[in-house]
Amino acid sequence: MGLAASRAARKPPDQDHPYGHRKYETLAAAGIFVFLLFAVIEVARTALARLASGQAAKVTALSFMVMAVTLIINVIVVRYESGEARRLKSELLHADAMHTRSDVLTSCAVVGSLAAVKFGYPLFDPIGGIFIAAFIARTAWGAARDASQILADRVVLVEDDIRKVVMSVPEVVGCHQIRSRGSEDHIFIDLHVWFHGDTTLHEAHRLSHIVKDRLLESYPHIADAIIHIEPPPEEI
């Protein structure tokens, strides 16, 4: 699902999608939440059924070997994928890293439960399953929260930080109605920039491009910046 979403997200803007296709990554991150939710339900259901029946799990040396290999692989994947998610600012990689991190936590819980069963405490197996379901539910909540913020166009850049960049152009009198949305690696902003009323349209247009260039220089992940030119309120 992640590979398919990444492929779709790389498509350039077209007539039907002028803002591009990057939200396919966000939809895939939301899809990870759905899969995690199914995992929570299944693990919790199995754990509660085992708790009610009192049936003891069968623990062998192979059980510990499987979990040890799984744990080592997942730790390596989490470290690499988390690093790449930060470098690329990808919400999809971040969500998948969160998913795998939940596997690390659950693997630790499984090892603990297996050890408890091996030493004669079979009740720890279903109890461990319930804790595992809680771990996965916490991860699912984080994935859903992050994806929903992007889909709901939550603010990405701090308004005051953008204003400092805009006001670094000496001819700018002020700015307002600053808005940003998108993901950290694909940001859209729009704002109103004030120039003195006697500024010619040609000059104001030239200065607006300077403002845009400085914004793109300060925030390389801005995909586009829309600047509306107007005189300051006291000159209207």
Steps between C-alpha positions, in 0.01 A plus 500: 500500500785735584680430172183554297424826682855627452479429129168686472627791712796559266272589209530867399206741522246473221177669393289303749758519781664845486644454850661169408439151636697506825200428720503143373784453750278637774219267398743208520603614848131500594476151349774385738277619784219278368729195488623575852139528617426153362810372680382650829160334467645160409770499771259618769235247394749213507645608834159530666394161362820341633446672836145364522594145402812481716677306225879514538724586205761251384847653540814346348855615426386569144249752636780709651718466190222626273433798725870585533547507121179702458610751763845553345358552150235744623751707698717537188200594286373757752836675528550520125142590409470764774820663382381507139159632608671794675734562207226487237228641728270222380181437698467158335845384615433650843169312530659174389789552743245550777333178390829309515589664833179354639628160379817552706300577812267209444793266437645597836164436664475163325846395622404598853174308478672191359756508779224528761314204348824299487551558874147386585286813472266431203273792592766742376443388140149651457590794727798568276266487200283771654806721558608438140157614379543817708843565343361461148197718582732779617698480176181495293379814677825679414477400133135610479575833672787588266311402184183684603692823564630500142166401347328775702754761377648572841753786516849379405721808539493748789347828385751720680791314340357562153442866586867544597609369160253722314594811699868443419425662163543874576222618267236286672279705733328202662308179439198313631261211431793259501392140445689176451391143442622164374766264632844593629662404170238660273367832630266754344475852642306810407513849650425867439803730473475879542686751284459877505214620282729698272694185405447420134340170409816395317718576803261332743498191281882494493520538878245223552733265313783600734274418795413163346865419429594571862218281625613214275859550614401493867258208458620270218198273547256769385340373180335833418438840658211721387552870580216751480621860461312782673563841666513519881160556672570864587548582131181330381 
